[in-house]
Amino acid sequence: MKASTIAERETSGRAAREHAKRSSHRAIGPMHRHPIDLLRQSSEGRVERLVPLRYGRMMASPFAFFRGSAILQAHDLSLTPHTTLTLPICGDAHLLNFGGFATPERQLIFDMNDFDEVSTAPFEWDLKRLAVSFVLAGRHMRLSRGAAHDLVMAAVNQYRDRIAQYAHWGALELWCERITFDRMVDTAVNAENRRLIRRAMEKAAARTHESMLDRLAERDGDRYVMREMPPGLFHVHGSNTLFDAQDDWFKTGDWNRLIRETYQDYLRTLDEDRRELLGQFALHDLAFKVAGVGEVGTRCLVLLAADPHGKPLFLQIKEARRSVVSQHFNAGTRKSETKHEGERIVLGQRMLQAASDIFLGWSTGPSGRPFYIRQWRDMKLVPSIELFDVEQLNGYARLCGWALARAHAKAGGKAIEIAAYIGRSDQFAEALAEYASAYADQVERDYDVFMKACRSGDLEARTDEDMAADFRF
């Protein structure tokens, strides 16, 4: 019988310690897998000529390798003790998957911004990925082990304190909770941090579709055409394409044929008012965009449209592959689960985010590939953590912990149980700090194996500069 009273739910949360003691979270689990096998598995189905670029970007550092290999940690977490407190989680909650973006009301908020791996799983899996990312980032910035430990403690204890706060909130209060940049200014620890937040707000406000137009596109008669910038941006059917002639996308012949049915299918997933709004835009151009680290080689497009005044709209069309979390955690079958991977991402994002893009939808593309679609880069802000000092990085860790607690409290409705499980002490945070340090060591070992495979030719890896040289005349 499902617990209903607050007291019963608190008891249920504490009882979860019997399944997984808080101290048990320090274990990283057995490491019998080979990282190269899992990486090859995660590269299946990608654009073949872009897989070396994926590996090339992962070569940059252990942290870059970690970002591009979410499948490894998902696999490893499945072999460790975990709680029974499952809910929709981000699945890839590393520190660079948080940032600023605009709500539909054009208010700037801080939140998670990547949901490709969203799935139902134990809440602590998100915390563990976040914790490891801070340790690896700290090492990349040459911080001491003690400083890296403090970053994890800051993030996890902020999560603990916020989830305890949210445990007393009503359902509607949680649904409406937002971490605005104004609130971030109010909670900043010093004047310098407040200044940085205000500068970030100004930078994000200037990052609009119109500000991107001149840099990314040029006028060709009565329409805009995106500039060729291979390997990062190119036309599928252009002279700089990285698609093989036998690829089903290349065989469509032109971009209009490639996108026509996909776009109409997408419109059907939107509310009528959104469809009416998009009806005022004419489609001008479509280009392939290579972005990120882990997503390199997946099919990602940028669609450029413009209204009658020539005001642009950039939409991103991203391939929706199966979540690495769902591959390694069986959440059981539920009526609410969807079979369309794009719909999974959209619904998960709507559950976890405080406010979602008005154009967020999904579609099925050529050859039955699932996609999701959203605005591209509109008022989006990614933190430049390499420019942070230790105090600023600690503040950012607390901010990520806060955002993750808000998302979990909203999406899972289990703030009461999670707060009771974690308790008020540092025991849970200390266990995750030990886990993060030990798992960061494992990431570095996997990175060494990966680098040897790249250098020996077992894996082909190419940098952006190397691939770009192929297009210089």
N, C-alpha and C positions, 0 to 999 in steps of 0.2 A: 504494500500500500504506500502510495506516495505521501511523504511528509508534507504537512500543510501549515502548521503553526510555526511561528518564528523559532520557538524553543526546539521543536522537533527538527527543523531544518538545521539549526546549529548543532544539534546532536548528530545528525546525519553527516555534517561536515567533519566533525571531530572523529566520527567513526571511520571516515576514509583513511585515517592514519593507520588503521589496522591493516589495510590493504597495501599501503605504501607509507612507511614512517617518514617523517620529514627528513631525518638524517640519511635515509636511503637515497636521496636525490644526488648525493655526492658521487655516486657510482656512474662511470661512463659506459659500463657494460663490456661484454666480450667483443674483441676486434678480430674476428676470424675472416671477415670479408676482404676482398682486394679492391682498393679504390678505383683502379682502372676499369675493372669489369662493370662497376656501377656507373661510371662516367660514360662508358660506351653505350650502356643501356639507355641513359638519359639523352644521348645524342641521336638515337634512332628516330627517323621520321623528320629530321631537320633538313634544311636546304644544304645539300652535301658540300658545296663549295664554301659555305660559311662556318662549318664545324671547326676548321683550323683556326678561324678568327676567334671563335668562342674560347678555344684552348689558349690562344695567344693572349687574350685579355685576362684569363685566369692565371697566367704566368707572372703577372705583375707583382704579386705579393701573396703571402698566406691568407691575408684578409680577402683579396680578390678571388683567390681559389675557393675560400669558404662561401663567398657570395654566389659563385657559379656552381656550387656542388651541394645544393640543398638536399639532394637525394641521399647523400652520405649520412647526414645527421638524422634524417627521418628514419633511415634504416637502423641506425645505431640506437636511437631512442626507443624503437620498438622492442629492443632486447633488454631494456632497463626497467626497474620498478616504476610504476606510474599510478596515479590516483584514478579513482572511478568518477572524478568530477570532469565529465566531458561536455564540450560545448563547441560551437563554431569558432575555430581559431584561425588566425592569419596564415599560419603554416610556414611563413618565411619572415619572421619578425626581427630581422637584423636591424641595426641602428640606422642604416641608410634607407630603409623602407618606411621611415617616418619623415614628416616634413610639413610644410605649409601649403595650403591651397584655398581657393575661394569657394564659399558656399553658393547656392543659387541666388542668395541675396547679396552676393559680392562681399561678404564678410570673410576676413582672413582667419582661418583656424589651423590648429596643429593637430595632426592625426596620422594614423597609418595610411599609406597610399599605394600599397601593392597587395593584390589578393589572388594572384595566380594559383597559389597553393592552398587556398582556403578549404577547410574540411573540418569535420567533427573529430575531435581528439582531446586528450587531457589538457587542461588549461596550462599546465606547467611547461608543455613543449614550447609554447611561444616564449615563455620567460627564459628557458634554457638557451634558445637560439639567440635571444637578445643579449643574454649574459655573456655568451661566448664571443659575440661580435664586439662587445666592449673590451674584452681581454685582448683579442687580436688587434683591434684598432689601437689600444694602448701600447701594445708591443711594437706595432708599426711606427708609432710616434715616439718610441724609445722611452716610454714611461717605465718606472720600476714595477716589480710585481706587486708591491704594496699599494701603489697608486691604481693599478689595474683592479686589484681586489676591492678597493674603495669604490670604483666605478660600478662594479656589480652590486655591492651592498647598497649604493645610492639608488640604483634602478629598482632592485627587488624590494627594499624597504619602502620606497615610495609606492610601489604597487601594493604592498601590504597595507600601508596607511590609507591609501585611496580606496581600496576594495573594502576595507573596514568602514570607511565613511559611506560608501555607496550601499553597503548592507542595510543602512537605515533609510534609504531613499525609496520613494514610491516608484512604480513602474513608469509612469508618465514623466516624472522628474528625470529618471535615467535616460529615457528616450530623447529628451530635449537637451541633455547636458552637452556642452561644447567647450573646448579649450580654445578660447579666442586669444589672439595676440595681445589684446588689452589686458586679459587676465595674466598672461605670461609676463607682461611688464610689471604688473602689480606684485607678482610673486618672485620676481628676479632678486637675487641676493645682494646685488650692488649696482651702482650707477653705470659701470661699464657694461654689465650684462643688459641693462635696460637700453643703453645706447645701441648695442648690437641688435637687439630685438627690433627696435624702431627702424634701424637701417635695413633689416631683412624685410620688414613690412613695406618699405618704400621700393625695394628691389622687386618684390613679388607683384606689387601693384602695377609696376611698369612692364611686367612680362605678360602681354596680351597677344591675341591673335594678330592684331594689326602691327604690333612691334616685331613680330616674326616674319611678316610678309616679305619685306624688301630683302631680308637676309636669305630666305629660303626659296623665293619664287621671283619670276620676272614676267612681264607682260608679253604675250604672243598673240597679236591681233586683238580679238575680243575676249580672250580668256587668260588666266594666270597659268603658268607652267612652272613646276618645281625644278630647281637647279639640280644638275647632276653633281653629286659629291661622293663618288664611290670610295670605299665600300660602305660608307655610312648611309648614303641616300642615293637611290638609283631607280630608274624606271624598269619595270619587269620586262617590257618588250623593247627597251632601248639598246643602244650599242654598248652601254656599260653594264648590261645585266650580268648578274652572277647566277642566273638560272640556266640549267642545261636545256638544250633544245628539246629533249624528250620529256621535260617536266610538264605536268598537266596544266600548270598555270601559263607556261610559255606558249603552249599550244592554242590557248584561247585567241591569240592573235592581236588583241588590243585591250587597253585597260577598261573601256566601256563594257565590253563583253564579260570581262573578269569580275567587275563589281556590280553589274546591273541587278542580278537576282539576289545577291548577297545583301545589297542595300535595301531592296524592297522587303526582304525577309526581316531585316533589322528594324525597319519602320514599324512592322507589325508588333514588335515587343514594347513599343513606347506608348504612353498615354496619348490621347487624341490631340491635346493641346501642343505636345512636343512635335507630333507629326505635322501639325499645321505650321508651327514655327519653321521646321526644316523645309517645308514646302516653299518657303520664300527664298531658299538658297538654290543656286544652280551648281551642279558638279563641274569642276574645272579640270582637275588632274588627280592622278593617283600615283604614288611612288612607294617603293619598298624602303623601310627604315630599319636599320640595324641599331638596336639600343641595348644598354645595360651590359651585363656579363652573363648571367645564367640564361637569359632569353635569346642570346645570339644564335641564329640559325632557325629559330621558330619563325613562322610567317607573320610579319608585322608590317602593316601598311599605314601610310598617311594619306588621307583623302582631303583635298583642298576644295572648298566650296566658297561661293561669294553671293551676297544679296544684291538686289538691283542697284545699290549705291557703290558696289565694289568692296564692301566691307567683308573681310574674310572670316571663314570658320575652318579650323583644322580639326579633323576627327581621326583618332587612332583606331585602327582595326587590328586587334591582336589575336593570334591563335591561342585557343584555350585547350591546353593539354591536360591529361589526367594529373591530379595533384599527387606529389610525391608522398604527402601525408596519408592520403587514402590508400596508396599502394602498400603502406606499411602499418596502418592501424585500421582494424576492422571495427567500425562504429556500429555495426548491425544495420539491418534494413529498416528504413522508416518511410512512411507514405510521402513525407515531405521531400525526400531526396529526389533529385532530378537526374535524368540520364544525359542531358545536354551540358557539356563542360562549360560553355559560355554562360549558360543560365546559372550554373553553380557559382561561378565567380561573381556575377551580378547580384544574385541573392545574398551571397556571403558578404559582399561589400556593403550592401544596403543594411545588413544586420549589424555589422561591426563599425562602420563609419558613423560619425555624428551627423554628417550631411553628405549626400552623394550627388554626383554630376547629373544634371537634368537630362543629358543625352546618353546616359548609361543604358546599354541594351545588348542584345546578343543576336547571332545569326549563324546560319550554316552556309559555308562557302563552297567553292568548287571541290569536287571529289568528296563531298560530305564532311569536310573539316569544320569543326566548331570554332567560332570566334566570339569575342565580345568587343564592344565599341564604346568609346568615350571621347570627351574632348582631349586635345593634346596640348599639354604644357600651360594651359590657361591659368595664370597667377600661381603657378606651382613653384615651390621653393624647396630645394634640397640643401641641407646644411653642409657647409664646408668645414668638416670637423678637423681637417688637417691644420686649420688656422686657429683652432681653439687652444687655450691654455688649459691646465689641469682643472682649475676652478670652473671654467666654462664647460668643459667636458663633463664634470660632475653635475652641473646644472642641466645639461642636455640628457644625461642618464636619468635624472629624476623626472624630467619631462616625458621621456619615453615610457618610464614606469607608470606615470600618471595616465598617459594616453592608452596604454595597454589595459590598465585596470578599467578605465571607462568603457573600452570596447568590449571586454569580457563581461562586465556587469550588464551592459545593454543587450548583447547578443545571446548570452546564456541564461540570464535571469537567475544566476547562481552565486551572486555576490555574498549572500548570507552563508552558504556552505563553504565557499572558498575562504572567506574571512575566518570562519571557525576552524577550518583545517590549518591555515597558516598560523593562527594565534597572534599573540602580541610580541613574542620574543624575536631574537635574531636567528633562531635555530634554522629556519627555512632558508633565510638569506645566506647564512654561513655555508649551508650545504650546497646551495647553488653556486656560491663563489668558488668552493673547492671543485665542484663539477666543471665550472667554466675554465678554470686554470688547467685542469687535467685534460679536458677535451680540446682546449687550444693547443696543448702539446701534441695531441693526436692529429689535429689538423695540420700542424707543421710537419709531422712525420708523413702524412698523406701527401702533402705538398711536395716533399722531397721525392717521393715515389713518382708523383706526377711529372716533376721536372726531369727526372731521369728518363721517363718514357718519352717526353717531348724531345730531349736532346739525342736520344738514341734513334729516333725516327719511329718508335713504336706508335706514338701519336703524332700526327702532323699538326704543328702549331705555327700560326703566322700572326704578326702584329698588324695593327691598322696601317702603320707606315709602310710596312712591307707590301701589303695588299694594294695600298693606294698607289705605290710605284708602278704597278701593272697598268695603270690607266694614264700615266704621264707620257706625253709624246715629245 
